Amino acid sequence: MISTEILRSAKHIHFIGIGGSGMYPLVQILHGRGSYITGSDNNETETLEAVRNMGIKVFLGQRAENIEGADLIVYTAAIMDDNPELIAARASGAVVAERAELLGLLTAQYDNAICVCGTHGKTTCTSMLTQIFIESGEDISCFIGGKLPLIGGSGRSGSSDTMVCESCEFKDHFLLFHPDVAVILNVDADHLEYFKNIDNIIKSFHTFASKATKALVINGDDANTLKATDGVDKPKITFGFGRENDYSAVITSKKGLRTDFDLYVRGRKTAELAIHVPGDHNVLNALAAIAAAEYSGVGIDGIRKGLDTFGGAVRRFQKIDEVKGVTIVDDYAHHPAELACTLRAAKGLDFKRVWAVFQPFTYTRTRMLFDDFVKALSIADIAVVTDIMGSREKNEVGIYTEDLASKVEGAVWFETDHELADKQTAEQKEYNFMQCVDYIAENCREGDLVITLGCGDVYKAAKLLSKKLRGEI
């Protein structure tokens, strides 16, 4: 484990995989605190360009010599043990830390660390809460798993004692954090390649809740959340649609992406509010953010302004384009429950047809949650399934796109040689995306919604479709 002293003494911090969604906000925070940073990554991305624009040196390609001069080297769980930079780092004598260790250390340095966890909704809730604090005038720090337009990225270093931190349960990373206020949105079965079953997941969330020093903000409607927090001797603030919760909501209207609702606090109507991201699940995210903000002293005017100006985090039902009467949206949903929520929300809007363009993420998740993926994708009018993105995994379970897509009625997919699919080359992925884009461009109609879904790089397909429909490619 690394210590607080290393953050004070490190003169040069190097990030292996600096363009990752969990690395970029750390880079922004530490850069804001004055640290000298370098990094490396294997693929050019918009994030790498943003990092370079901060004046940070980025190496394209990962080689042992890239770490030269660094006294703290940070890597992510996606970096394999045979990565040449990681091998060199471990042999260099420098301090080497996994990303979550460093983030956990940062949370311990704030007197009001609000750590937002849950299987679904973390990024949206964390973004909402960040927007509320900033719009109310508090100079907070934050770590978000997605990009928030208000702060021009996903991390921020502020001068106050408050930090808002998205806290992921993957491989128990959130147990390295030091929450003062723990927000638990929901507890569901995910990352089963690590946890094995829902009981182990509940135990981990219980441990996380027990680490809170001040209070818990929890979903009172979610049975697994209630199990996870049972016996934790901390003040509990509940939220949900059930009127017995401390914070509850009654939805009064839905129009386009806007949802209006009445806010009830401990049974009394206290405000009429609106959010500008669709779906009942986002009302729950707003309730959690409201409860955490009020606990931290933010007034209703600041809360209203934050919600009124929040248009969603990047890749959370993010509108990419509207061309020839076709609306293109991108969303990070990658778990079956998230897919179902997002697609139901989309179906509740006034579009003629909803296209779901889904990129499965990791072979083990696709295999373990197979039937749930089939049910979720069946909500769409038309499902288009890309090749599976293996990410940190090798395809040891032998599952391919056709196995999933063939079980979804009317789904579209394109046969890929299994050996090519397993290699995960950038050229093959782009070719596969273009196959999907060409099909959609030929078959979509005015009034359709096309939504790309997944936590990999399927957003590229949304942008390619925009260009295709505009005649730019």
Residue pairs with C-beta under 8 A, 6 or more apart in sequence:
1 101
2 72
2 95
2 97
2 101
2 102
2 105
3 105
4 105
4 108
4 109
6 72
6 95
6 97
7 72
7 102
7 105
7 106
9 71
10 35
10 71
10 72
10 95
11 36
11 71
12 36
12 37
12 38
12 69
12 70
12 71
12 72
13 30
13 35
13 36
13 37
13 38
13 70
13 71
13 72
13 73
13 74
14 37
14 38
14 39
14 40
14 66
14 67
14 70
14 72
14 73
14 74
14 89
15 23
15 26
15 27
15 37
15 38
15 39
15 40
15 73
15 74
15 75
16 39
16 40
16 62
16 67
16 73
16 74
16 75
16 76
16 79
16 83
16 85
16 86
16 89
17 23
17 39
17 40
17 41
17 62
17 75
17 76
17 78
17 79
18 24
18 27
18 39
18 40
18 41
18 48
18 51
18 56
18 58
19 39
19 41
19 43
19 45
19 47
19 48
19 51
19 58
20 41
20 76
20 78
20 99
21 47
21 145
21 146
21 154
22 76
22 99
22 100
22 103
22 145
22 168
23 39
23 74
23 76
23 99
24 47
24 50
24 51
24 153
24 154
24 155
25 142
25 143
25 144
25 145
25 153
25 154
25 155
25 156
26 74
26 99
26 102
26 103
26 106
26 143
26 155
27 37
27 39
27 51
27 54
27 56
27 155
28 54
28 153
28 154
28 155
28 156
28 157
29 106
29 141
29 143
29 155
29 156
29 157
30 37
30 157
31 37
31 54
31 56
31 157
32 155
32 156
32 157
33 157
37 56
38 56
38 57
38 58
38 59
38 66
38 70
39 51
39 56
39 57
39 58
39 59
40 58
40 59
40 60
40 61
40 62
40 63
40 66
40 85
41 48
41 58
41 59
41 60
41 62
42 60
42 61
42 62
43 426
44 60
48 58
48 60
50 153
51 58
52 58
59 66
62 83
62 84
62 85
63 84
63 85
64 84
64 85
64 87
64 88
65 88
66 85
67 73
67 85
67 88
67 89
67 92
67 94
70 89
70 92
70 94
71 94
71 95
72 94
72 95
72 97
73 85
73 89
73 92
73 94
73 95
73 96
73 97
74 96
74 97
74 98
74 99
74 102
75 83
75 85
75 86
75 89
75 96
75 97
75 98
75 99
76 98
76 99
77 98
77 99
77 100
77 170
77 171
77 173
77 392
78 391
78 392
79 85
79 86
80 86
80 392
81 87
86 96
89 96
90 96
100 173
100 174
100 176
101 176
103 143
103 165
103 176
103 177
104 176
104 177
104 178
106 143
106 163
106 165
107 113
107 115
107 163
107 165
107 177
107 178
107 179
108 178
110 141
110 161
110 162
110 163
110 180
111 161
111 162
111 180
112 161
112 162
112 163
112 180
112 181
112 214
112 296
113 162
113 163
113 165
113 177
113 178
113 179
113 180
113 181
114 129
114 162
114 163
114 164
114 165
114 179
114 180
114 181
114 183
114 292
114 296
115 165
115 167
115 174
115 177
115 179
115 181
115 182
115 183
115 208
115 212
116 122
116 125
116 126
116 129
116 164
116 165
116 166
116 167
116 183
116 185
116 288
116 292
117 167
117 168
117 169
117 174
117 182
117 183
117 184
117 185
117 205
117 208
118 125
118 183
118 184
118 185
118 186
118 187
118 219
118 225
119 169
119 185
119 186
119 187
119 188
119 189
119 190
119 201
119 335
119 337
120 185
120 186
120 188
120 281
120 335
120 337
120 338
120 341
121 185
121 186
121 281
121 282
121 284
121 285
121 288
122 145
122 166
122 167
122 168
122 185
123 144
123 145
123 146
123 166
123 313
123 316
123 332
124 277
124 282
124 285
124 312
124 313
124 316
125 183
125 185
125 285
125 286
125 288
125 289
126 142
126 143
126 144
126 145
126 164
126 165
126 166
127 144
127 146
127 148
127 310
127 312
127 313
127 316
128 275
128 285
128 286
128 289
128 306
128 307
128 310
129 164
129 183
129 288
129 289
129 292
129 293
130 140
130 142
130 144
130 148
130 150
130 151
130 156
130 164
131 148
131 150
131 306
131 307
131 309
131 310
132 289
132 290
132 293
132 298
132 302
132 303
132 305
132 306
132 307
133 140
133 162
133 164
133 293
133 296
133 298
133 302
133 306
134 140
134 150
134 151
134 306
135 302
135 305
135 306
135 309
136 293
136 298
136 299
136 301
136 302
136 303
136 305
136 306
137 302
138 158
138 160
138 162
138 298
139 158
139 159
139 160
140 156
140 158
140 160
140 162
140 163
140 164
141 156
141 157
141 158
141 160
141 162
141 163
141 164
142 148
142 151
142 155
142 156
142 158
142 163
142 164
142 165
143 154
143 155
143 163
143 164
143 165
143 166
144 154
144 155
144 164
144 166
144 313
145 154
145 166
145 168
146 154
146 313
146 314
146 315
146 316
146 332
147 153
147 154
147 313
147 314
147 315
148 154
148 313
148 314
149 311
149 314
150 309
150 310
162 296
165 177
165 179
167 173
167 174
167 177
167 179
167 208
168 174
169 190
169 191
169 201
169 204
169 205
169 208
170 191
170 194
171 191
171 194
172 194
172 204
174 204
174 208
175 204
175 207
175 208
175 211
177 208
177 211
178 211
178 213
179 208
179 211
179 212
179 213
180 212
180 213
180 214
180 215
181 212
181 214
181 215
181 216
181 217
181 292
181 295
181 296
182 208
182 209
182 211
182 212
182 215
182 216
182 217
183 216
183 217
183 218
183 288
183 292
184 205
184 208
184 209
184 216
184 217
184 218
184 219
184 225
184 228
184 229
185 219
185 225
185 284
185 285
185 288
186 219
186 222
186 224
186 225
187 198
187 201
187 202
187 205
187 222
187 224
187 225
187 227
187 228
188 198
188 201
188 224
188 335
188 337
189 195
189 197
189 198
189 201
189 369
190 201
190 335
190 365
190 369
191 201
191 365
192 364
192 365
192 368
192 369
193 362
193 364
193 365
193 368
195 201
195 204
198 224
201 224
202 224
202 227
202 228
203 228
205 224
205 225
205 228
205 229
206 227
206 228
206 229
206 230
206 231
206 232
209 216
209 218
209 228
209 229
209 232
209 234
210 232
210 234
212 232
212 234
214 234
214 235
215 234
215 235
215 236
215 237
215 295
216 229
216 232
216 234
216 235
216 236
216 237
217 237
217 239
217 288
217 291
217 292
217 295
218 225
218 226
218 229
218 236
218 237
218 238
218 239
219 225
219 238
219 239
219 240
219 284
219 288
220 226
220 238
220 239
220 240
220 242
220 244
220 245
220 246
221 240
221 241
221 242
221 245
221 284
222 240
229 236
237 246
237 247
237 291
237 295
238 244
238 245
238 246
238 247
239 245
239 246
239 247
239 248
239 284
239 287
239 288
239 290
239 291
240 247
240 248
240 284
240 287
241 248
241 249
241 280
241 283
241 284
242 248
243 264
243 267
246 265
246 266
246 291
247 263
247 264
247 265
247 287
247 290
247 291
248 263
248 264
248 287
249 261
249 262
249 263
249 264
249 283
249 284
249 286
249 287
250 261
250 262
250 264
251 259
251 260
251 261
251 280
251 283
252 260
252 261
252 262
252 272
253 259
253 260
254 260
254 278
254 348
256 278
256 349
256 350
257 276
257 277
257 278
257 317
257 349
258 274
258 275
258 276
259 274
259 275
259 278
259 279
259 280
259 282
259 283
260 272
260 273
260 274
261 272
261 273
261 274
261 275
261 283
262 269
262 271
262 272
262 273
263 269
263 270
263 271
263 272
263 273
263 287
263 290
264 270
265 294
270 300
271 300
271 303
271 304
273 286
273 290
273 303
273 304
273 307
274 307
274 308
275 282
275 283
275 286
275 307
275 310
276 307
276 308
276 310
276 311
276 312
277 310
277 311
277 312
277 316
277 317
278 317
278 345
278 346
278 348
278 349
279 317
279 341
279 342
279 344
279 345
279 348
280 345
281 341
281 345
282 345
286 307
289 306
290 303
293 302
293 303
293 306
294 300
294 303
312 318
315 330
315 331
315 332
315 459
316 331
316 332
317 329
317 331
317 342
317 345
317 451
318 329
318 330
318 331
319 327
319 328
319 329
320 328
320 329
320 330
320 459
320 462
320 463
320 466
321 327
321 328
321 462
321 466
321 469
321 470
322 328
323 466
323 469
323 470
324 446
324 469
325 445
325 446
325 447
325 448
326 444
326 445
326 446
326 447
326 448
326 449
326 450
326 469
327 351
327 448
327 449
327 450
328 450
328 451
328 452
328 462
328 465
328 466
328 469
329 346
329 449
329 450
329 451
329 452
329 462
330 451
330 452
330 458
330 459
330 462
331 342
331 451
331 452
331 453
332 338
332 453
332 454
332 455
333 339
333 341
333 342
333 453
333 454
334 361
334 365
334 453
334 454
334 455
334 456
335 365
335 369
336 369
336 372
336 373
336 375
336 376
337 372
337 376
339 356
339 358
339 373
339 376
339 377
339 379
339 453
340 375
340 376
340 379
342 451
342 453
343 354
343 356
343 376
343 377
343 379
343 380
343 451
344 379
346 354
346 380
346 449
346 451
347 354
347 379
347 380
349 449
351 447
351 448
351 449
352 445
352 446
352 447
352 448
353 381
353 382
353 445
353 447
353 448
353 449
354 379
354 380
354 381
354 382
354 448
354 449
354 451
355 380
355 381
355 382
355 383
355 384
355 440
355 444
355 448
355 449
355 450
355 451
356 377
356 379
356 380
356 382
356 383
356 384
356 451
356 453
357 384
357 386
357 436
357 440
357 450
357 451
357 452
357 453
357 458
357 461
357 462
358 377
358 383
358 384
358 385
358 386
358 452
358 453
358 454
358 458
359 385
359 386
359 387
359 388
359 389
359 452
359 453
359 454
359 456
359 457
359 458
359 461
360 366
360 373
360 385
360 386
360 388
360 389
360 401
360 404
360 454
361 388
361 389
361 391
361 454
361 455
361 456
362 388
362 389
362 390
362 391
362 392
362 393
363 388
363 390
363 393
363 394
363 395
363 396
363 397
363 399
364 393
364 397
366 373
366 388
366 399
366 404
367 397
367 399
370 399
370 403
370 404
370 407
373 404
374 404
374 407
374 408
377 383
377 385
377 404
377 408
377 411
378 408
378 409
382 410
382 411
382 412
382 443
383 405
383 408
383 410
383 411
383 412
384 411
384 412
384 413
384 436
384 439
384 440
385 401
385 404
385 405
385 408
385 411
385 412
385 413
386 401
386 413
386 429
386 432
386 433
386 436
386 454
386 458
386 461
387 400
387 401
387 416
387 421
387 428
387 429
387 432
388 395
388 399
388 400
388 401
388 421
389 424
389 429
389 454
389 456
389 457
390 422
390 424
391 456
394 422
395 421
395 422
400 416
400 418
400 421
401 413
401 416
401 421
402 413
402 415
405 411
405 412
405 413
406 413
412 436
412 439
414 432
414 435
414 436
414 439
416 428
416 432
420 428
421 428
429 457
430 460
433 458
433 460
433 461
433 464
434 464
436 461
437 461
437 464
437 465
437 468
438 468
440 450
440 465
441 465
441 468
441 469
444 450
444 469
450 462
450 465
452 458
452 459
452 461
452 462
464 473
467 473
